[in-house]
Amino acid sequence: MKLSIYGKGCKKCDQLTANAREAAEALGMTVEIEKVTDMNAIIDAGVMNTPALAIDGELVTEGKVASAEELETLLKG
């Protein structure tokens, strides 16, 4: 499973990355986490507000730092 974190590398982006790792570990999942900081790539992905998270290319959160618990629910999806 591939998780893409979209943002320019701010504290919120870092927190979303940490929460995604925590959620994956809690579920015993192996995930690849990609940080996308290039503005053109962020726009091409359809992201309007950062930070954002995509799971296997599907945008699931945008403009907020989802908690580890919220992300666990999304990862179980």
C-alpha positions in Angstrom: 0.0 0.0 0.0 1.3 3.4 -0.9 0.5 6.6 1.1 1.2 9.9 -0.5 1.5 13.0 1.8 1.0 16.2 -0.1 2.4 19.5 1.3 5.4 21.8 1.3 7.0 20.2 4.3 5.4 22.2 7.2 4.8 21.0 10.7 1.3 19.9 9.8 2.7 17.7 6.9 5.2 16.2 9.3 2.4 15.4 11.8 0.2 13.8 9.2 3.2 11.6 8.2 3.8 10.6 11.8 0.1 9.8 12.3 0.0 7.7 9.1 3.0 5.7 10.3 1.4 5.2 13.7 -1.9 4.1 12.1 -0.1 1.6 9.8 1.9 0.2 12.7 -1.2 -0.2 14.8 -2.8 -2.2 12.1 0.4 -4.2 11.4 0.5 -3.0 7.8 3.5 -2.4 5.7 3.2 0.8 3.8 5.3 3.0 1.6 5.1 6.6 2.5 5.9 9.2 -0.2 6.2 12.9 0.6 5.1 15.1 -2.4 6.4 18.6 -2.0 6.5 19.7 -5.7 3.7 22.2 -6.2 3.0 21.0 -9.8 2.7 17.4 -8.6 0.4 18.6 -5.8 -1.8 20.5 -8.2 -1.8 17.6 -10.7 -3.1 15.3 -7.9 -6.1 17.6 -7.5 -5.1 18.8 -4.1 -6.6 22.2 -3.2 -5.6 22.4 0.5 -2.5 20.9 2.2 -1.7 18.8 4.0 -3.4 16.0 2.1 -3.2 12.2 2.0 -3.8 9.8 -0.8 -4.0 6.0 -0.4 -2.9 4.2 -3.5 -3.5 7.3 -5.5 -7.0 8.1 -4.1 -7.2 11.4 -2.2 -8.8 10.7 1.2 -8.0 13.7 3.4 -7.3 17.3 2.5 -6.7 20.5 4.4 -6.4 18.9 7.9 -4.2 16.7 10.0 -6.1 13.5 10.4 -5.5 11.7 13.7 -4.0 8.2 13.8 -7.4 6.8 14.7 -9.1 8.4 11.7 -6.3 7.1 9.5 -6.7 3.6 10.8 -10.3 3.6 9.7 -9.3 4.9 6.3 -6.5 2.2 6.0 -8.9 -0.6 6.9 -11.2 0.8 4.2 
